[in-house]
Amino acid sequence: MRLIQVMLLLISLCLVGGCENPLEIDRETEIEIGRQGAADIEAKYGVVKNAEMQQRLDSIGPRVAAVSQDPSLPWTFKILNTNEVNAAALPGGFIYATKGMMQYVKNDDQLAGVMAHEVVHADHHHAKSAIEEHMTQALLVELITQKSSDSIRQAAAIALDLDLRQGYREKEYEADRFGTEYAFRAGYRANGLRDLLESMHEDEGDPARITWLLQSHPPLSKRIQRLNEHIPTLTGKPVAGT
């Protein structure tokens, strides 16, 4: 059956059955997209083979994922071999910190905060929504109905495209807020992510390290301000120094 026929069939069936979105990526496909994206990003940067550093990440990442809204995802946490201070989430629970981020954080609370932020991106399906919005209808139908390798690769490319985040600034605020809650529920201090963002705010003048953050995320000052307002609702105490 031609793709256009499949698409029309899906739409007509949903008109009868009342589906909200006839072209929604299923869980299995979302995970496969993330797996392809993981292979791509690891091929680009390489993965750090440092037992001590990886053990630290493994002690924090899964602990945060366990209190997320979707702990059954195949969560993995790895370190990309780049000095850029960054972290990333791919569909299906493939989470990364860079070597630069691992060296930049001052304590486990900060690392838990940034990992929890990325966990939110995955379990709130932010990349999936972006893929559904940015793929052509024909290719999206091919992805959903046939799961062709080409459609999976193109979906993974969308998930890896940081420039898309410029149109999703509210998703970053959402990841900050829920990530702070996840980290706190996992037993870490609620201000870990907030303190990390404060350090980055102080280092904004170092273009080699955090220019990416300024280009693809909301202003750090606004993110910090929102967390200053949200953290007391979790802890019952004002944020120190505000």
Secondary structure, DSSP 8 states (H G I E B T S, - for coil): --HHHHHHHHHHHHHHHT-S-TT---HHHHHHHHHHHHHHHHHHH-B---HHHHHHHHHHHHHHHTTSS-TTS--EEEEES--S--EEEETTTEEEEEHHHHHH--SHHHHHHHHHHHHHHHHTTHHHHHHHHHS-HHHHHHHHHT--HHHHHHHHHHHH-GGGGGG-HHHHHHHHHHHHHHHHHTTS-TTHHHHHHHHHHHTTT-HHHHHHHHHHS--HHHHHHHHHHHHHHHHSS--TT-
